[in-house]
Amino acid sequence: MVTLGRMSLWCLLALLALVPFTLTTNAGVKVKLTQKGLDYGRLIGMSTLQQKLKTIKVPDLSGTEKVAPIGKVKYSLTGMQITNLGLPKSQMGMVPGTGVSLAIANAFISVHGNWRVRYLHFIKDSGSFDLSVNALTINTNIALKSDETGRPAVSTVSCTSNVGSATIKFHGGASWLYNLFSAYIDKALRSALQKQICPLVTDAIAELNPQLKTLNVLAHVDKYAEIEYSMVASPVVSKSFVDFSLKGEFYNIGKHREPPFSPPVFGLPPQVNNMLYIGVSTFTANSAAFVYHNAGAFNIFITDDMIPPSSPIRLNTRTFGAFIPQLAKQYPGMMMKLLVKTTKQPVINFQLNNVTLLATGTVTAYAILPNTTLAPLFILNMEASVSAHIYVTGVKLAGSVSLNRMEMALGASYVGPFQVRSLDNIFLMVLKVAVLPKINAHLQQGYPLPAIGKMNLVNTQLQVLKDYMLIGTDVQFRG
């Protein structure tokens, strides 16, 4: 993790290079970074860059110059330190096809040091000086790529700097020497400063890479799943946006098995109100359903203690015996247990302002025998439709579901034939009070969105569109 002191425009560059480049098919998740996002990075980043430039080490300078009318003057400048540095005007922009640019204008630097001269072989003089450099400009282009480990990397493509006008004020010594000698000192100091600036800017950009190497393209979700945010295509940089296509696929932890379906083709609209736009497709949601189904996460045992004490309906052979008389005769006075499980992957669908999930599964009823073993009673085939409410919390997607409808049919019976419809109210109650709360508790824990460092999402809006969800958000980095 990085702190706000290090969290500069380079953090936005890290956001630009959110995940590495790999070759595959369509994206499950798309990310669009706007100019507003770049501007935020620039605003919070100038102080960090300013501190970096303050580390300029101006080497001691010495030499000999001919100064009329006294002839050769030997000089030395020592102990030079930056006393002030400002970057009042800066701008970041997109470089189509490459990356981003950073331009700094009207910067200024103040330097304090000591001077010493010797002339006419035996006359010495010394004192201090203050140099003020104004109209300093820096222009750099920054490339975005993937390193050899498959993680993001940034590098300087080009950098130019120009030290503009300068004024020097001497303190101490013979005043008549100042005007004669200042031009030589001014030139030497400006040259020394200019040689330092671009290497420091390049170093500041390169220092982001060790931080980027700590990014894990596999985001841990829970004991069942992780989600991969590797890129499926190179970033597309235009004049106004940087577009990323991310895999956005859930996998069982340690076992990357591809689902029997592919991401749909979708694109994000060119909106500019927020810093960042994230599109999450139905592919990502359905890959999660595929993973959790394969892991058995949707297999839920239900016991009587999960039913509210106030409910007149209990999970025992007495309650069910009222509808299945032969059950009460075979297993009188026994508690029961239900196993609800999916028989195939649930299917999630995104339509305008609507998220639905269709689940197909079974409900197996057991009697708990006195020796605690389970005796199967019957199996019901079940199909349920639920609606989902999706929202963003922190840097995660979370949600909750509610039941739309449920249909059941008899799959097998070990206690003779009976009318399944007579049990509708019982199983509706069981789903609402025992199954859906467990699912909602899991959904409320959330699923990580692509993020870097200590990133917060603010001013977030979420829209459900056809085949994907669109998240528009601004970004804040915490210290």
C-alpha positions as CSV (number, residue, x, y, z in Angstrom):
1,M,0.0,0.0,0.0
2,V,1.1,3.6,-0.6
3,T,0.5,6.7,1.5
4,L,-0.9,10.0,0.3
5,G,2.6,11.4,0.4
6,R,3.5,8.9,-2.3
7,M,0.1,8.9,-3.9
8,S,0.5,11.4,-6.6
9,L,-0.2,11.7,-10.3
10,W,1.7,8.4,-10.3
11,C,-1.3,6.8,-8.6
12,L,-3.4,7.8,-11.5
13,L,-0.8,6.4,-13.8
14,A,-1.1,3.2,-11.8
15,L,-4.8,3.4,-12.4
16,L,-4.1,3.9,-16.1
17,A,-1.9,0.7,-15.9
18,L,-4.4,-1.0,-13.7
19,V,-3.6,-4.5,-14.8
20,P,-1.3,-6.3,-17.2
21,F,-1.6,-7.3,-20.8
22,T,-2.6,-10.8,-21.9
23,L,-4.1,-12.2,-25.0
24,T,-7.6,-13.6,-24.9
25,T,-11.1,-12.7,-26.2
26,N,-13.8,-10.1,-25.2
27,A,-13.7,-8.3,-21.9
28,G,-15.9,-9.1,-18.9
29,V,-15.1,-5.7,-17.3
30,K,-14.3,-2.4,-19.0
31,V,-12.8,0.7,-17.4
32,K,-12.8,4.2,-18.8
33,L,-10.5,6.9,-17.3
34,T,-11.5,10.5,-18.2
35,Q,-9.6,13.7,-18.3
36,K,-11.2,14.6,-15.0
37,G,-9.4,11.6,-13.5
38,L,-6.1,12.7,-14.9
39,D,-6.7,16.2,-13.5
40,Y,-7.3,14.8,-10.1
41,G,-4.0,12.9,-10.2
42,R,-2.2,16.0,-11.3
43,L,-3.7,18.1,-8.4
44,I,-2.7,15.6,-5.7
45,G,0.6,14.8,-7.4
46,M,2.3,18.1,-7.7
47,S,3.3,18.3,-4.1
48,T,5.0,14.9,-4.3
49,L,6.9,15.8,-7.5
50,Q,7.8,19.1,-5.9
51,Q,9.4,17.2,-2.9
52,K,11.2,15.0,-5.4
53,L,12.7,18.0,-7.2
54,K,13.8,19.6,-4.0
55,T,16.3,16.7,-3.6
56,I,18.3,18.2,-6.5
57,K,21.9,18.0,-5.5
58,V,23.9,20.8,-7.1
59,P,27.5,19.8,-7.2
60,D,30.3,22.2,-6.2
61,L,31.4,24.2,-9.2
62,S,34.8,25.7,-9.8
63,G,36.6,27.2,-12.8
64,T,38.5,30.1,-14.2
65,E,37.1,32.9,-16.2
66,K,38.7,36.0,-17.8
67,V,37.0,39.1,-16.3
68,A,38.0,42.4,-17.7
69,P,39.9,44.4,-16.5
70,I,41.4,42.2,-13.8
71,G,42.2,39.1,-15.9
72,K,41.8,35.6,-14.8
73,V,39.5,34.9,-11.9
74,K,39.4,31.5,-10.2
75,Y,36.1,30.8,-8.6
76,S,34.4,28.1,-6.6
77,L,30.7,27.6,-5.6
78,T,30.1,25.3,-2.6
79,G,27.4,24.2,-0.2
80,M,24.5,24.9,-2.6
81,Q,21.0,23.9,-1.4
82,I,17.5,24.3,-2.8
83,T,15.7,26.7,-0.5
84,N,12.4,26.9,-2.4
85,L,10.8,25.3,-5.4
86,G,7.3,25.8,-6.8
87,L,5.2,24.2,-9.6
88,P,2.3,26.6,-9.9
89,K,1.1,25.6,-13.4
90,S,0.8,22.0,-14.6
91,Q,-1.2,20.0,-17.1
92,M,-1.8,16.3,-17.9
93,G,-3.2,15.1,-21.1
94,M,-3.7,12.0,-23.2
95,V,-1.2,11.0,-25.9
96,P,-3.3,8.9,-28.3
97,G,-1.8,5.5,-28.8
98,T,0.9,5.9,-26.2
99,G,0.1,7.0,-22.7
100,V,-0.1,10.4,-21.0
101,S,1.9,13.7,-21.0
102,L,2.8,16.0,-18.2
103,A,3.7,19.6,-18.8
104,I,4.9,22.0,-16.1
105,A,5.3,25.8,-16.7
106,N,6.3,28.8,-14.7
107,A,8.1,26.8,-12.2
108,F,10.7,28.4,-10.0
109,I,13.7,27.4,-7.9
110,S,15.7,29.3,-5.3
111,V,19.3,28.2,-4.5
112,H,21.5,29.4,-1.6
113,G,25.3,28.8,-1.6
114,N,28.8,30.1,-0.9
115,W,31.2,31.7,-3.3
116,R,34.9,32.2,-3.2
117,V,37.2,33.9,-5.8
118,R,40.9,34.5,-6.2
119,Y,42.4,37.0,-8.7
120,L,45.7,38.7,-9.4
121,H,47.4,35.6,-7.9
122,F,47.0,36.8,-4.3
123,I,43.7,38.6,-3.8
124,K,40.9,36.5,-2.3
125,D,37.3,37.2,-1.6
126,S,34.3,35.2,-0.4
127,G,30.6,35.4,0.6
128,S,27.3,33.8,-0.1
129,F,24.8,34.1,-2.9
130,D,21.1,33.5,-3.7
131,L,20.0,32.4,-7.1
132,S,16.4,32.7,-8.3
133,V,15.4,30.7,-11.4
134,N,12.1,31.5,-13.0
135,A,10.1,30.4,-16.1
136,L,11.3,26.8,-15.6
137,T,9.4,24.3,-17.9
138,I,9.3,20.5,-17.9
139,N,7.6,18.3,-20.5
140,T,7.5,14.6,-20.3
141,N,5.7,11.7,-22.1
142,I,4.9,8.6,-20.1
143,A,4.3,5.2,-21.7
144,L,2.0,2.5,-20.3
145,K,2.9,-1.2,-20.8
146,S,3.1,-4.6,-19.2
147,D,6.3,-5.9,-17.7
148,E,7.8,-9.3,-18.1
149,T,5.9,-10.6,-15.1
150,G,2.5,-9.6,-16.5
151,R,2.1,-6.6,-14.2
152,P,1.7,-2.9,-15.1
153,A,4.8,-0.8,-15.7
154,V,5.3,2.9,-16.6
155,S,8.4,4.5,-18.2
156,T,9.5,7.9,-19.5
157,V,9.4,8.1,-23.2
158,S,10.8,11.6,-23.4
159,C,11.6,14.5,-21.1
160,T,12.8,18.0,-21.7
161,S,13.4,20.9,-19.3
162,N,14.4,24.4,-19.8
163,V,15.7,26.8,-17.1
164,G,14.5,30.2,-18.0
165,S,15.5,33.6,-16.6
166,A,17.7,33.8,-13.5
167,T,18.8,36.4,-11.1
168,I,21.7,36.2,-8.7
169,K,22.4,38.2,-5.6
170,F,25.8,38.2,-3.9
171,H,26.3,38.8,-0.2
172,G,29.7,39.9,1.3
173,G,33.0,40.6,-0.5
174,A,33.8,43.4,-2.8
175,S,30.7,44.8,-4.4
176,W,32.4,46.0,-7.6
177,L,33.0,42.3,-8.5
178,Y,29.4,41.3,-8.5
179,N,28.2,42.6,-11.8
180,L,31.4,41.6,-13.6
181,F,31.2,38.0,-12.4
182,S,27.4,37.3,-12.1
183,A,27.0,36.3,-15.7
184,Y,29.5,33.5,-15.4
185,I,28.0,32.2,-12.2
186,D,24.5,32.4,-13.5
187,K,25.3,30.3,-16.6
188,A,27.1,27.6,-14.6
189,L,24.3,27.2,-12.1
190,R,21.5,27.1,-14.6
191,S,23.4,24.4,-16.6
192,A,23.9,22.4,-13.4
193,L,20.2,22.6,-12.4
194,Q,19.0,21.7,-15.9
195,K,21.1,18.6,-16.0
196,Q,19.4,17.4,-12.7
197,I,15.7,17.9,-13.5
198,C,14.8,15.3,-16.2
199,P,16.7,12.5,-14.4
200,L,14.8,13.2,-11.3
201,V,11.5,13.2,-13.1
202,T,12.4,9.9,-14.8
203,D,13.4,8.5,-11.4
204,A,10.0,9.6,-9.9
205,I,8.2,7.8,-12.7
206,A,10.4,4.7,-12.4
207,E,9.8,4.6,-8.6
208,L,6.2,3.7,-9.2
209,N,7.1,0.3,-10.7
210,P,8.1,-1.4,-7.4
211,Q,4.7,-0.4,-6.1
212,L,3.0,-1.8,-9.3
213,K,4.8,-5.1,-8.8
214,T,3.0,-5.5,-5.5
215,L,-0.4,-5.4,-7.3
216,N,-2.0,-8.8,-7.6
217,V,-4.2,-9.3,-10.7
218,L,-6.1,-12.0,-8.8
219,A,-8.4,-10.3,-6.2
220,H,-9.3,-12.6,-3.4
221,V,-13.1,-12.8,-2.8
222,D,-13.7,-15.5,-0.2
223,K,-12.9,-19.2,0.5
224,Y,-14.5,-20.2,-2.8
225,A,-13.5,-17.6,-5.3
226,E,-11.1,-15.1,-6.7
227,I,-11.6,-12.7,-9.6
228,E,-9.0,-12.0,-12.3
229,Y,-8.6,-8.5,-13.7
230,S,-5.9,-9.1,-16.3
231,M,-6.2,-7.2,-19.5
232,V,-7.5,-8.9,-22.7
233,A,-6.2,-6.1,-25.0
234,S,-3.8,-3.2,-25.0
235,P,-5.2,0.0,-23.5
236,V,-6.7,2.3,-26.0
237,V,-5.7,6.0,-25.5
238,S,-7.7,8.7,-27.3
239,K,-7.7,12.4,-26.8
240,S,-10.3,12.3,-24.1
241,F,-10.2,8.8,-22.6
242,V,-8.1,5.8,-21.7
243,D,-10.1,2.6,-22.2
244,F,-9.2,-0.7,-20.6
245,S,-10.6,-4.2,-21.4
246,L,-10.2,-6.5,-18.4
247,K,-10.9,-10.2,-18.1
248,G,-13.3,-9.8,-15.2
249,E,-13.7,-13.5,-14.6
250,F,-14.3,-15.4,-11.4
251,Y,-12.4,-18.6,-10.7
252,N,-12.4,-21.3,-8.0
253,I,-9.4,-20.6,-5.9
254,G,-6.4,-22.4,-7.3
255,K,-8.4,-23.9,-10.1
256,H,-8.9,-21.9,-13.3
257,R,-11.7,-23.6,-15.2
258,E,-13.3,-21.7,-18.0
259,P,-17.1,-21.5,-18.1
260,P,-19.1,-22.8,-21.1
261,F,-19.9,-19.3,-22.2
262,S,-18.1,-16.1,-23.4
263,P,-18.2,-12.4,-22.6
264,P,-20.7,-10.4,-24.7
265,V,-19.4,-7.5,-26.8
266,F,-20.2,-4.2,-25.1
267,G,-18.8,-0.7,-24.9
268,L,-19.1,2.1,-22.4
269,P,-20.8,5.4,-23.4
270,P,-18.5,8.5,-23.6
271,Q,-19.6,10.1,-20.4
272,V,-17.3,12.7,-18.7
273,N,-19.0,13.7,-15.4
274,N,-16.9,11.3,-13.3
275,M,-13.2,10.4,-13.1
276,L,-13.8,6.8,-13.8
277,Y,-16.4,4.5,-15.4
278,I,-16.5,0.8,-14.8
279,G,-18.7,-1.6,-16.8
280,V,-19.4,-5.1,-15.3
281,S,-20.9,-7.5,-17.8
282,T,-23.3,-10.4,-17.3
283,F,-20.3,-12.6,-18.1
284,T,-18.6,-11.6,-14.9
285,A,-21.7,-12.2,-12.9
286,N,-22.4,-15.5,-14.5
287,S,-18.8,-16.6,-14.1
288,A,-19.3,-16.0,-10.4
289,A,-22.5,-18.2,-10.4
290,F,-20.5,-20.9,-12.3
291,V,-17.8,-20.9,-9.7
292,Y,-20.0,-20.9,-6.7
293,H,-22.2,-23.6,-8.2
294,N,-19.1,-25.8,-8.9
295,A,-17.9,-25.2,-5.3
296,G,-21.2,-26.3,-3.8
297,A,-21.7,-22.9,-2.2
298,F,-25.4,-23.0,-3.1
299,N,-25.9,-26.3,-1.2
300,I,-27.6,-25.2,2.0
301,F,-28.8,-27.5,4.8
302,I,-31.8,-26.1,6.7
303,T,-32.7,-27.2,10.2
304,D,-35.5,-26.3,12.5
305,D,-33.4,-23.9,14.6
306,M,-33.2,-21.7,11.4
307,I,-36.9,-21.1,11.5
308,P,-38.2,-18.2,13.7
309,P,-39.5,-19.5,17.0
310,S,-42.7,-17.7,16.5
311,S,-43.5,-19.7,13.3
312,P,-46.2,-22.3,13.7
313,I,-44.5,-24.2,10.9
314,R,-41.7,-26.5,12.2
315,L,-39.3,-28.8,10.4
316,N,-40.6,-32.0,11.8
317,T,-42.7,-35.0,10.7
318,R,-45.7,-33.7,12.5
319,T,-45.9,-30.5,10.4
320,F,-45.2,-32.3,7.2
321,G,-47.4,-35.2,8.2
322,A,-50.4,-33.0,8.0
323,F,-49.9,-32.9,4.2
324,I,-48.2,-36.3,3.8
325,P,-49.9,-38.7,6.3
326,Q,-47.7,-41.7,5.4
327,L,-44.6,-39.7,6.4
328,A,-46.0,-39.2,9.9
329,K,-46.8,-42.9,10.2
330,Q,-43.3,-44.0,9.1
331,Y,-41.3,-41.5,11.1
332,P,-43.5,-40.3,14.0
333,G,-42.3,-37.4,16.1
334,M,-39.0,-36.8,14.4
335,M,-37.2,-33.7,13.4
336,M,-36.4,-33.1,9.8
337,K,-33.6,-31.5,7.7
338,L,-33.8,-30.0,4.2
339,L,-31.0,-29.8,1.7
340,V,-31.5,-27.1,-0.9
341,K,-29.0,-27.3,-3.8
342,T,-28.6,-26.1,-7.3
343,T,-28.5,-28.7,-10.0
344,K,-27.0,-26.4,-12.6
345,Q,-25.4,-23.0,-12.7
346,P,-27.9,-20.2,-12.0
347,V,-28.3,-17.8,-14.9
348,I,-28.1,-14.0,-14.3
349,N,-29.6,-11.5,-16.7
350,F,-29.1,-7.7,-16.9
351,Q,-31.9,-5.7,-18.5
352,L,-32.6,-2.0,-18.2
353,N,-32.9,-1.2,-14.4
354,N,-33.4,-4.9,-13.7
355,V,-31.2,-7.8,-12.5
356,T,-32.8,-11.2,-12.3
357,L,-31.5,-14.7,-11.4
358,L,-33.0,-18.0,-12.4
359,A,-32.0,-20.9,-10.3
360,T,-32.8,-24.6,-10.9
361,G,-32.3,-27.0,-8.1
362,T,-33.7,-29.6,-5.8
363,V,-35.0,-29.8,-2.2
364,T,-34.3,-33.1,-0.5
365,A,-36.1,-33.7,2.8
366,Y,-34.7,-36.0,5.5
367,A,-35.9,-37.4,8.7
368,I,-33.4,-37.3,11.5
369,L,-33.4,-40.7,13.1
370,P,-32.7,-41.3,16.8
371,N,-29.2,-42.3,16.0
372,T,-28.8,-39.0,14.1
373,T,-28.5,-40.6,10.7
374,L,-30.7,-39.2,7.9
375,A,-33.5,-41.0,6.2
376,P,-34.5,-39.6,2.8
377,L,-38.2,-38.7,2.5
378,F,-38.6,-37.1,-0.8
379,I,-36.9,-34.9,-3.5
380,L,-38.6,-31.9,-5.1
381,N,-37.4,-30.3,-8.3
382,M,-37.4,-26.5,-7.9
383,E,-37.1,-23.5,-10.2
384,A,-37.0,-20.1,-8.6
385,S,-36.7,-16.6,-10.0
386,V,-35.2,-13.8,-7.8
387,S,-34.6,-10.1,-8.4
388,A,-31.4,-8.5,-7.2
389,H,-30.6,-5.0,-5.9
390,I,-26.9,-4.2,-6.7
391,Y,-25.0,-1.3,-5.1
392,V,-21.4,-0.1,-4.5
393,T,-19.9,-0.1,-1.1
394,G,-16.3,1.0,-0.6
395,V,-14.5,-0.5,-3.6
396,K,-16.8,-3.5,-3.8
397,L,-20.0,-4.5,-5.5
398,A,-22.6,-5.8,-3.1
399,G,-26.3,-6.7,-3.3
400,S,-29.4,-8.5,-2.0
401,V,-32.0,-10.7,-3.6
402,S,-35.8,-11.1,-3.2
403,L,-38.0,-13.9,-4.4
404,N,-40.2,-13.4,-7.4
405,R,-41.6,-16.8,-8.0
406,M,-41.0,-20.5,-7.2
407,E,-42.3,-23.6,-8.9
408,M,-41.8,-27.1,-7.6
409,A,-42.5,-30.7,-8.9
410,L,-42.0,-34.1,-7.3
411,G,-38.7,-35.6,-8.3
412,A,-38.8,-38.7,-6.1
413,S,-40.7,-39.9,-3.0
414,Y,-39.8,-42.5,-0.4
415,V,-43.0,-42.1,1.5
416,G,-45.6,-42.6,-1.2
417,P,-47.3,-40.1,-3.6
418,F,-48.5,-36.7,-2.4
419,Q,-49.6,-33.3,-3.7
420,V,-46.6,-31.0,-4.0
421,R,-48.7,-27.9,-4.2
422,S,-49.9,-28.5,-0.6
423,L,-46.4,-27.8,0.5
424,D,-46.0,-24.5,-1.4
425,N,-46.5,-22.2,1.6
426,I,-44.1,-24.2,3.7
427,F,-41.3,-24.0,1.2
428,L,-42.0,-20.3,0.4
429,M,-41.5,-19.6,4.1
430,V,-38.4,-21.7,4.2
431,L,-36.8,-19.9,1.3
432,K,-37.7,-16.5,2.7
433,V,-36.6,-17.0,6.3
434,A,-33.7,-19.5,5.9
435,V,-32.2,-19.6,2.4
436,L,-32.4,-16.0,1.1
437,P,-31.0,-14.5,4.4
438,K,-27.9,-16.7,4.0
439,I,-27.5,-15.7,0.4
440,N,-28.0,-12.0,1.2
441,A,-25.4,-12.2,4.0
442,H,-22.9,-13.4,1.5
443,L,-23.8,-10.9,-1.1
444,Q,-23.5,-8.0,1.4
445,Q,-19.9,-8.9,2.0
446,G,-19.2,-7.6,-1.5
447,Y,-17.0,-8.5,-4.5
448,P,-13.9,-6.4,-5.2
449,L,-13.8,-4.0,-8.1
450,P,-10.5,-3.2,-9.8
451,A,-8.6,-0.9,-7.5
452,I,-5.1,0.2,-6.5
453,G,-3.6,1.2,-3.2
454,K,-5.8,2.8,-0.7
455,M,-8.4,3.9,-3.2
456,N,-11.9,5.0,-2.3
457,L,-14.8,5.5,-4.7
458,V,-17.0,8.6,-4.1
459,N,-19.9,10.2,-5.8
460,T,-20.8,6.8,-7.2
461,Q,-23.8,6.0,-9.4
462,L,-24.8,2.6,-10.7
463,Q,-27.0,1.9,-13.7
464,V,-28.2,-1.5,-14.9
465,L,-28.2,-1.6,-18.7
466,K,-28.6,-4.4,-21.2
467,D,-25.9,-7.0,-20.6
468,Y,-23.8,-4.9,-18.2
469,M,-23.8,-2.6,-15.2
470,L,-22.3,0.9,-15.5
471,I,-20.6,2.4,-12.5
472,G,-19.7,6.1,-12.7
473,T,-17.5,7.3,-9.9
474,D,-14.9,9.7,-8.6
475,V,-11.8,8.6,-6.8
476,Q,-10.0,9.5,-3.6
477,F,-6.8,8.2,-2.2
478,R,-6.5,7.8,1.5
479,G,-3.3,8.6,3.4
